[in-house]
């Protein structure tokens, strides 16, 4: 029984969500957490502009970093230090989070600003959520020691996870308790309780052109160097590796090296641990990684600037009256949805019942390790939250000059597609770049009328992990003009279509709003790129000439791959008149399970997982062949991979490109949802889309105007074939996956190997 099938009877089911959202009178915020999102005041805290991360010397004179993940608190909600800055008396408590920062830095202390010891943002420490920006130069290699600092600084004992971890998924599994018997890591577990052991991490720079040893492979995780690692626990993943090749995996860190041999662009870094990415990233560890310079970047002064500079402090960039902040014209902006409890803590669902819109006692089915079940008790197939958090604060505001700004938008949500809309048609928005560099030319987003409203307001459709590099034109707006950035995407899985017609937009009082821009005429001229500034004016976007790369050449190989959704093969369930879901125990697994279940008045419970796979067209009509992360069906080929450590391992793969080959991948989406598909290592061209049965794509067969450059993540719409072209030019072990991280964590990820 899938959630769509039961939605007509379940309080937060998909169909009811659509009905609520399409009717402004009855719209309601999403459930989640004990803090009512409607009690949080909006636009009372300044947007935090992320400063530049310090290198190991502390002065950004090198390309070497020692970056740790630690636990601390942050004032995400109004209150604390924000009262001092904004002159308010909000009383929302700080939130315990994890994030990255320089290993040499102390814990944050915002006491002098009206905050507290251990609370960020703070002037004494760069530990912050989101993490500070790593600024790099094209073709200048970067070395990072990634440190798992999730230990108590006083005792050296490991810290438990902030959120529920499902041990019955195929996950990192440091306890090595595998449901199929032999003790090892990186397997499906059988313990139904939430995990309480030391937390594994592995960092992935999303979009990096990098050797496999430094890519952040999901089975290359490591534990902190805590004094109390339980006996029998593994300290590293099955395929742990780093750039040195000599790391034993029990020292609490890994050394990675990045080529950085790619054009100027917007990357980001985040955790990528097997079966835990959704929880680790939700806790906070993520930040921007920007590449500047090289043959495709633009000369200084052409685009709005400056961006934050090394040495600019969080106070320089946050205090509204700071001349540094007032001069900034390039801002990275990460948008995430979160839910909170009344004590300020993060809320994340800890039972499958939450996804079904039920109380735990109302979902009366067996769960793993019950021999009659293949359903995990904690994992939620998707997760949507009720507070919009931008650069680490809820619903912030940014005062802007009536000038040009460059914003680098990132969708950092777990499951939510963002459909951003500026609520003033006088604000013109030009997209100039995507995930992997500049577009062939600026795209005026006002002219595309994505929502078919005809109102001339600029819109951006940004899938999970996608980036949109845009110029926003506030010129000509009167002093005091307020512009709200809306989200008209759904509070549910996205499948394409038009807001208000094919799906209900997000709740207008909560997740339908993102942040606010307020025009302040006194800021004009504070930046050298402003009219009247002390430098050349930024180029008018209508006259801007971008240095985009040419497209890839002809493909050497073509592949058909698939996106699939699985329902249970063991649990037959039915909806009861009182809204509960009940197991029909008389229906047993077997070749006639679905028919037997239907005959008993039930349906296969689901989704059980989402999977990647191949395509079988031998019967005429193409069908998906779902494959698990570790495939033993015989569909995969064992391929040798030599790690940096010198060890050779075999990995079962169905995708095995030859080094330097250009391949076209046709992605068949056999599911009901759109999926943001990300390939590690490569930069690709989107070639187009078409319906699996030959009908036109819902968005047109040609790539979207903003997909004309190089990308690393693409939307694959349901019932369609999305084709991309990539060059696989570094030999090694990588992955491709859906970037809805709840999907990625339960089988919607597969390894691939590039062979010499």
N, C-alpha and C positions, 0 to 999 in steps of 0.2 A: 504494500500500500504506500504509494508515494504521497508526499505532502500535497501536491497538486490535486490528487484524486480525493483527498479528504478535506480539501480546503473549504468546501461549502458548509462544513459543520464545525470547523475549528476556528477559535477566536482570532488567531493571527495567521490563518492560512493565506495562501497566495491570492485566491480570488477575492477574499474579503479585503485584503490589503489594497487591491486594485480599486475596489468599490469605494473604500474610505477615501483614498487619495484623490479620486476623481470627483469627489463631492466635498468642496471646501467646508461645508457646514458640519460634516461628520468626520473630517480628518482628525486623526489622533496621532500622537507620537508613538514610536515603536516601544514595546516593552523592553525591559532590561535594566537591572540594578534598582537599588532602593532610592536613588536620587531622581526626583522628577525633573526632566530636562526643561520643562516650562518655567521652573523657578530660577533658572540660571539667567542673569541679565546678559544681554547681547551688546557687543560693540563698546564695552567699557574698559577693555584692556588693549594696550597697543600690540600690533603685530610684532613678534620677535623676529628680527632680521638675523639669521644665523651668522655668527662670526666665523673667521677662518681658523681651522684647527692648527695648533702649534706642532712643529716637528720635534725631533728628539733634542735639538739644540735650543728650542724655545723661541727661535727668532725667524723661522721659516727660511733659513739659508741653505737647507739641505732637502733632499727628497727621501728622507728616512723618518719613520714614525714608530713609536711604541704606543699602541692604543689599547686600552682596556675596556671591558664591559663591567660596569659596577651597578650596584643598587643604591638609590638615593631617593629623595622626595622632590617633587616639583610642583610649583603653584600653577597648575593647568587651568583651574577654575578661578573666578574672581575672588579676591581676598589677599591677605598677606601683603607681600611687597607691592602688589598691584594697587592696593589702597593708598600706599605712600605716593606712588607715581600718578595715580588718577584722582586722588582726593576723595575716595569713597570709603565705605565701611562695610564692604561685603565680608561674609564670615565663612566662606567655603574653605574647607581644609585642603592641605596639599595632598598630592597623590604619590604613592610609592611606585617608582618606575625603574627600569634598567635603561642604560644607554652607554654610548662610547665616550671616551675622553682620553687626554694624554695621561699615560701611566704615572708620570711624575707629579700630576696635580693632586691636591688634597680634595676631600669631599667639599661640596658646595656649602657656603655659609652666607645667607642673605640677611642676617640679623640687622646689619646697619641700614638696610632698606625697609625694615619693618617685617621682614620674613623671619627665618629661623635658621639655626644651625642644621646642616644637612638638607637644606631646601634650595633648589635651583629655580630660576636663573640666579647666578651669583657672580659677583665680580672677581672672587678669589679662585674660581675653578671653571674649567671648560667642560666639566661633566654636565650634560644638558640633554633634554629630549625635545626635538630631535637632536642628533649629534651635530657638532659644528662641521662646517664644510671643508673638505680636503681639496685644496686648490693645486692643480698640477699643470704641467706644460707638455704639449704634444711632443712625443719622441724622447722625453726625458724619463727614464725608468724610475719607478717608485718602489721602495721597500717598506713593508709594514710588519711589525711584530704584533699580531693580534693576541691579546691576553684575556683569558677567561678569569676575570676578577670577581666572580660571584661567590665571594667568601666574606665572612665577618672579619673586618679589619682588626678587631681586638683579639679574637680567639683563633682565627685562622680556620674555623669550621665552615663547611659549605653552607650556602643559603639555599633554601628550598624554592621551588618555582612559585611565582606569585599567582599562577593560574592553573586550572586543572589540566593535567596531561593524561591522555588516554593510552594506557599501556597495552590495549588490545589491538591497536593499529600496528602496521609494519613501521617501526620507529627505531630510533637510535639504540634503545634498550641497553643501557650500561649494566643493569643487573644480569643480563644474559639469560633471561627466562623466556624461552621460546615455546610457542604453543605446539610446534611440531617435534619437540624433543631435545635435540643436541644443543648444548649451551654455546651461545655465540652472541655477538652483537648484531644490530641491524636486522632484526627479524620481528615478526608479529608476536606479541606477548599474549599472556593469558590472565594477567592479574587485573581484575575489574576495578580496583581502587585507584584513585589518583596517585600519581608518582610523587614520592617525597624525598627522593635522593638528590645527589649533586646534579647540576644542570649542565648538559653538553651544549657547546656552541660551535659554529663554524661560519666564518664571514665570507659572503659573496659580494664582489663588486659587480653590480648588475650592469651588463653591457660591456664589460671589459674584454679586450682582445688579449688573452692571457694563456699561459701554459696551464695544463690540467692541475699541476701540483699547487697552483695558487688560485684556482677558480672557486674554491669553497664547495667542493663536492659533498653532497649530503651525508655520505658515509665516511667523511674525513674529519669528523668532529673530535673534540677533546674536552675533558673535564677540567675544572679548576685544580690547582695544586693545593688542595685543602688538606688539613691534618687528619681528617676523619673520614676519608673515602672508605665506604664499607668493604669489608672483606668479600672477595669474590666479584667485585665490580670491575669492569673494564674501564680503563682511563682514556681510551681512544677508540675511534670507529674502525671498522674492518679495513677500510682503504685510506686510513690516515696517511698523509704525506705533507711535505712542505718543500720550500725551495732549496733548503739545505740538504735534504735527503738523509740527514743524520739525527733528526729529532726523534727521541724514543717515544714520544706521545704521552709522557707522564709528567711533564714539566709545567703544564698549565698554559702553554702558548704555542703558536705556530708562526713561522717566518714565511711571509709571502712576498713575491716579487712581481711587479706589474710592468709590462713592456711600455704601456701608454702610447703605443705606436698607432694611433688612430686620430682622426680629425677632431677639432674642437667640438665639444658636445657636453650634454648633461647626463652624467651617470649617477648612480646612487649605490650605497652599500647597506647591507642588511644581513641578518642571520639566515642560515639556510639548512638547519639541522633536520635530518630525516625524521618525518612524522611529527615534528615540533615547530615548524616554521611559523604556523599561524599563531601559536602562543608566545614564542620568543619575540617575534616582531611586534605583536600586540603590546607586549610589555615595554617596548620602546626602542630597541637598538636599530637605528637607521639614520642615515645622513646623506647629504649630497657629496658627489665626487665630480668636480668640474675639470674639464680639459680645455685649455686655452692655447692659442698659437697654432703653428703649423701652416701648411699651404692653403688651407680652406677657411681659416679664420679671417675676420675683417680687421682692418687697421683700427688702432685706438681712435676713439672719437666718432666713429661711424654710427655705432649703436648707442643707445642711451646708457649712461654710466655716471659715476663709477659704481662698481660692486663693492662689497666689504673688502677691506684691505687687511693683510697681516698686521697685527697689532691693534686693530680696532677692537675695543672691548665690548662685552655685552651691554654695558651701560652706554657706551658711545652710540651703539646701534639701536638701543631700546628707548632711552629717555626722549620723549617728544621734542624737548627743547635743545637736544644735542645737535650742534652744527654738523657732526659726522652723519647722524641719521638724516638730517634735513637735506644733505647733499646726495644721498644714495639714490640711484636711479635703476639699479639692477638688483632684483630680489628673487632668490629661490623660494618657492612656496610649496610645501607639502601639505596635502589635505588628507585627513584621516577621520573616520568615524569611531567614536568610543562611547561606552556607557559607564556610569559611575554609581557607586553606592554612597549613602549619606555621609559616611566617614571619609569620603574622598577616594577610596580605593577603586581600582579598575574592576568593572564587571565583565566577566566572560562566562557564557553558559557552561554548567558542569553536568548537564544531563541531556540526552537526546530528546527528552520530552519538551525542552524549550523550543527546539526547532519545529515540533509538531503543534506548538501553541497549547501545550497541556502541562498540568502539574505532574511530577514524577509518578505519583500513584495512579494517574489516569492512563498511563502508557503501560498496559498490562501484557508485555511480551517478554520472552527470554532474551538475554544478551550473552555474548561471549564472556566466560568460557563454557556456558551451558552447551552441551553437545547438540542441542536442538536449535542453535542459533549461529548466524554469521554476522550479527549486528553488534556494533560497538556501542557501549552504554553512554559514553561521554561525548564522542565526536559529533559535531553538528555539520551537516552537508554544506551549509552556508551560514554566515553570521552577519547580521545588520544591527547597527547600534544607533543611539538616539541623540548624540551630541557631536557636532562638527568641530573638530580640533584642527587648527591651522598653525603650523610652526610651533606646536606645543602649547597653545592656549585656545580656550573655547571661544568661538565667534569673535575674533579680534577686529580691530579697525586700524587703518593706515591712512594717515594724512598725506596727501599727494599734492605736488605742485601742478598747476595747469600746464603740463609738459608731457613729454614722451617718457614712458617707463618700459623697461624690459623685465618681464616676469617669466621665470622658469617653473611652470606648474608640474607637479608630480602627484599622481593618484597613489597614495600610500595606504589605501584601505585594504581590508582583508577580502571582502566579497563584493563591495559596492562599486558599480560603474558610476562615474560622475558625468553629468551632463550640465556643464556650467553655463550660466547665462548672465550677462551684465544687464541690469534692469533699466538702463538708459541708452536709447538708440544713438545719442550724441557721442557716446564712447565708442570709438573705432578700435577694432582689435585686428592685428595682422599676425598670423602665425608664420614664423620664419624658420623654425626647426622642429625636429621630432627627437627620437631617442638617440640617433646616431649622426647628428650633424644638421647642417642647414638644408632647407628645401631648395629646389631650383629657383624659386622666387617667392616673395611674400604672398600669402593668401589672406585676403580680407574676409574675416569670418562673418561680418555683418551681412555680406552679400549671399551667403550660402543658405540662409533661412532653414536651418536644420530642423526646427520644430514645425515648419510650415505655417507659422503664425503670421508671416508677412509684416512683422513689426519692426524689422530692421535692426534688432538687437543682436549683438555678437554672442556666439555660442561656441563652446568647445566640448566635444565628446571625448572623454579621457578614460580609457579602460585601466584596470589594475596594472600598476607598474609603468604605464605609458607616461611620457613626458611631452609637454607642449611648450616650446620656446616662443614667446609672443611679445610683440610690442603693443602696448596699450596707450592710446592717445587721449589724454585728458585735456589737451589744448582747447581753448574756447569755452570750457565749462566755468560757470560763475563761481566766485568765492563762496564757500559753504555748501556747494552741491554735494549731496550724498549719493553714492552709487553702491548698490548692494549686489554682491556676487551671489546669484541664486544657484541652486542645484535642482534641476527639473527631471533628473533621472529617477528611477524607481527606488522604493524602499524594499526591494525584493530582487531576485535574479533578473538580469536583463537579457532579453531575447531579440533586441532590435525593435523597430517601430517608432511611433511618434507619441510623445507625452500627451496625455489627455485623450488619445484616440486608441492606441494599442496597449497602453498601460497607464496607471495612475502615477503622477509625479510624486516626489517625496513630500512628506508632511510640511506644509508651508510655514508652520510655526517653529519647526526644529530643524530637521535634516534638509529642508528645502532652502535654508539660508546657510551661507558659508562665511562670509566676512563683508566688511564695509570699507569703502574708500571715501574719504572726505576731502574735497578740494580746499586747499589753503593757499590763497594767492601770495601770501608772504614768503612762501617757499620758492617761488619762481626766481631763478637766477642763482640759487644756492649751489646748483650743480654746474660744472663746466659745460655739460652737454645741453643745458637749458638755453632758450633764447635769453640773451642778456647775461649769460654766464661768462666765465673767464676763459672759455675754450671754444672750439668750433661747435656749432649746433649739431646735435644728432641728426642724421639724414632723415628727411621725411620718408615714412615707410612706402609711400607711393612711388618714390624715386630710388628706393633701395635696390642695389644689385648684390645678390648673394653669391658666394663662392662655393657652389654645390659641386659635388663629385658627379662624374658620369655614371650611368647605370652599368651593372655587370654584363659581361658578354654571354654568349650562348652556353646553355647548360651541357655538362658532360653526362649527367645522370638525372633521371626523374624518379621520384618515389611517391607512393600513395600511403598516407598515414591516416589514422582515424581517432576521433573523440567519441567516447562511449559512456553510457550511464548504466550501472548494474543495479538490479533489485535483488532482494533476498532469494536464495534458492532453498531456504530452510524454514523461514518464518512466514506463515500465512496469517493474515490479520483481518479484522473487520471493524467497522465503525459501529458503535453502539448508539442507541437512541439518546443516551445522556452525554454523548460526545467523546466518551473514552474509546480507546483503541484496544481491542482484546485479541489475544492469540487464539487461533483455532488449532488446538494441539492434536487433533485427529488427522490433520494433513501432514504427511511425512515427506521428506526429501526423496526425489527420484525423478526419472525421466518425464513423468506426467505431472510434476509438481504444480505448474501453473493451472493446468486444466482441473486437477483435483481441488486446488484452492478455490477456483471460481465456482466449481460445483458445490463447494461447502459454504458459499456465500461470502468469500473473502477475496483478498488480493495479496500478491507478493508484497511484503513490506519493503519500502525503499525511500530514497536511494540507499543502497548498501555501500556503494563507492562510485567514483568516476574514474575512468581508465583511458589511457592512450592505447594505440594498437596499430594494426595494419588493416588493409582492405582486401576483401575477397570478392572478385567480380566473375568468378568461374561459372556462377549460375546465371549470368546475364545482368542481374541487378546487383550493384555493389552493396556489400554488407560489411559492417565493422567486425574486426577480430580483436576483441579486448585482450590486452596483455597486462599482467601485473609488473610491478617494479622488478621483481626477481622472477623471470619467466622460466618455467620448466615444462612448458607444453610441447616443446619441440619446434615451435615457430622461430625461435631465436637461434643464433649461431654463436658459439663460444669464441671470443676474440681475445688474443693476448694483449695485455697492456703492461708496459714497463713503467713502474713508478720511479720517482726521483730517487727513492731509497735504493734502487737497484733491484727490487723485488718485482717479479713478473706475476701478474694475476690474470685470471680469465674472467671475462664479463659477458653474460648472455645479452646480445643486442640484435635488433632487426634493422637498425640504421648504422651503417659502417662506411661512411664516405672515405674516399682516398684523399690523401693530403693534396691540397691545391686544386681539387676538383670544384667546379661550380655545379650545384645541384638545384633542381626545382622540386619542392615538396608541395604536394597537393593534399591539403588537410580537409578530410571529410568529417563534418560535424553531424553525428547521428543522434545528438542529444536535443533537448528542448531549450537549452540556454545558449547564450553567447559565451565564449571562453577567450580570455586573453592568453595567447600562446607565446611563450618565450623560449628561444633557443639560446643556450649559453655559447660563448665564444664568438659567434658570427654576427655580422651586420648584414641585413638582407633587404632586398627590394620586394615590395608587395606587387605581385603581377596582376592580380584581379580576383574576382569572385564569380561564382555561378551556382545556381541551384543543383543539388545532386541529380535531380531528374531533368536538368537542362533548362529550367525556368530562370528568369533573370534574378539576380541578387536583390535583396530588399533595399540595398543601398546603391544599386547600379553595379554593373559588372566591372567597370574600370576602378582602379584604386581611388580612394578618396583624395581630394585635393591636398590634404595635409599628410597623406601617406606617400607623396611623390619622392621623398628622399630616402635615406637609409634608416632602417628601424631595427629594433631587436624584440619587439612585442607587437602582436597583431590581433585584432578582433576576428575570431572565426564565428560567423553567425550560424544559428541552428538550421539544419537542412541544406547547408551550402558547402561548396568546395572553395576553400581559400588557398590560393597558390602564392608561394614566395620563392625567391631565388637567393641563394647564399653561396659564398665561397668558404670552404673549409680548409684553412691554410696553416693550422698548427696541429700536429699529431698529438693525440692524447684522449683522455676519458672526460666526457662532459654529460650534460643532461638537457632534455627539453621537457617542458611541463606547462600546465595551466597555471596562471598566476593568481587565480582565486586560491588563496593559500589553504583554505579548508579542503579544496579538491586536491591540491598538490600533496597534502599531508596524508591522503588516503588513496594512493595508487595512481593519481593522474600525473605521473612523472615517470619518465623512462630514461635509462642511460643510452648514450651513443658513443661510438669510438671513431676517431679519425685515425686512419692507419697510414703509415708510410707507403 
